[in-house]
């Protein structure tokens, strides 16, 4: 298939693009390479994709309406996977406008391109939409009307926008609510990266809510496998939402202890109160994804962290 992957230099976008290229799909990868985090890492991810003849990279901001219209007019995609977004709960508290630009205007441009060309869309949502929901596990049947960060509000808005377009224009949209993805080539603003960097430097790590969080840590390969299954099967209905996670939440302190084991160093823990925008626990009910796409995450936390640490040491210490 010829597939548009937005956010192709991002953590999940690059990993997905690599798998698609390896199996022979033609990928048009779009990214604006912004400086939210180290652009060197983004270029390094792209360097794994550019040797493939069936890969074309386009430097583009999805919020650029004219450029997006031109892209859809020039390339005849069979699928669109929108992973481009301004990520991060905490960053949204201090930089709200970039979230509106990328996550709302950019997503509208994606929807318009799919509408005009009748292309099925798969897009990234987030477990953040569940807000302060105390019912566990998080189910797609739960109401998600009370986001506790602007980032979460934009992701919920994406789901509403997709619903309206699917209803009005008769093409399918499938939203995937990602749960704490980690692994090789990950994002430096996320806890595995931050913790590894601080522990290796002998500096304290901040553990909010005094370390009493639980997170549904999901290894990157399991996430990519789930997306591939959604790409390959016809949509069950015009509008779909699925959780995609490990469905086995772990204590944050367990995650840190496992990092310590493979890094070979003990963390200096700075225990702090709950931070604005955070949620206590995340726990994905993935039964719908298992039923419809035979999704089955397989990577144990211990295995995933060992792989992450091996990559981290190789990438940053050589």
Secondary structure, 3 states (H helix, E strand, C coil): CEEEEECCCCHHHHHHHHHHHHCCCEEEEEECCCCCCCHHHHHHHHHCCCCCCCEEEEECCCCCHHHHHHHHHHCCCCEEEECCCCCCHHHHHHCHHHHHHHHHHHHHHHHHHHHHHCCEEEEEEEHHHHCCCCCCCECCCCCCCCCCCHHHHHHHHHHHHHHHHHHHHCCCEEEEEECCEECCCCCCCCHHHHHHHHHHCCCEEEEHHHHCCEECCEEHHHHHHHHHHHHHCCCCCCEEEEEECCCCCEEHHHHHHHHHHHHCCCCEEEECCCCCCCCCECCECCHHHHHHHCCCCCCCHHHHHHHHHHHHHHHHHC
